[in-house]
Amino acid sequence: GNGPAVATLVDAWENPAIPANLRSGHLRNGETPRDMQRVLMKGIDGTPMASFQETLSESQRWELVAYLQQLRMDAQTTGKAQ
């Protein structure tokens, strides 16, 4: 969410599209594992968040969801939501 491409990300209306901090706070499209998997599968219309339906297998999407959940838990435990 803070790499070199972040300055170029815009939504469908040409507004800056700042990536979410996946380690903290509310995820606007839901926080359950099913919500996260749905976003990976479908993307988010009007934003640079692409669909990974064709790129990742179903098992890879669920593995990524598990990884994201672990990042969030680790950040809550350590208090570091960088």
Residue pairs with C-beta under 8 A, 6 or more apart in sequence:
1 18
1 19
1 20
1 21
1 22
2 19
6 18
6 19
9 16
9 17
9 18
9 19
9 48
10 16
10 17
10 48
11 17
11 46
11 47
11 48
12 45
12 46
12 47
13 46
17 47
17 48
20 27
20 28
21 81
21 82
22 68
22 71
22 72
23 71
23 72
23 74
23 75
23 80
23 81
23 82
24 72
24 75
24 76
24 81
25 81
27 35
27 36
29 35
29 38
29 39
29 44
30 36
30 38
30 39
33 62
33 65
33 66
33 69
36 65
36 68
36 69
37 61
37 62
37 65
39 49
40 51
40 52
40 56
40 61
40 64
40 65
41 51
41 52
41 53
41 61
42 51
42 53
43 49
43 50
43 51
43 52
52 61
56 64
75 81
75 82
